[in-house]
Each structure stands twice: as structure tokens, then as C-alpha cells.
Amino acid sequence: MTEAGAIPVGLGKNILRIESAAVSLVARLRLT
């Protein structure tokens, strides 16, 4: 895989991690 192709993939994984973390935080706030 080329560097130009690897950069978007890395950003995509980071975004998914941030979104999952945000969803878990929102879920905790709604449960309390």
C-alpha cells in the first residue's frame, strides 16, 4: 500500500475510535 493510500486509512480508524468513544460516553450520560 502506498503512503498516500495509508494516510486516509489511518485517519478513518482514528475517527471510528473517536466516534465509538463518544457514543459510549453519551450512553453513560443517558443511563445516569
C-alpha positions in Angstrom: 0.0 0.0 0.0 1.3 3.4 -0.9 1.8 6.2 1.7 -1.0 8.3 0.0 -3.4 5.3 0.5 -2.3 4.5 4.0 -2.9 8.1 5.4 -6.7 8.1 4.8 -7.0 4.6 6.2 -5.2 5.7 9.4 -7.5 8.7 9.7 -10.5 6.6 9.2 -9.5 4.2 12.0 -8.9 7.2 14.4 -12.3 8.6 13.5 -14.0 5.3 14.2 -12.3 5.1 17.6 -13.3 8.7 18.5 -16.9 8.0 17.4 -17.1 4.8 19.4 -15.7 6.6 22.4 -18.2 9.4 22.0 -21.1 7.0 21.7 -20.1 5.2 24.9 -19.8 8.5 26.8 -23.3 9.6 25.6 -24.7 6.2 26.5 -23.3 6.6 30.0 -24.8 10.1 30.4 -28.2 8.9 29.3 -28.1 5.9 31.7 -27.4 8.1 34.7 
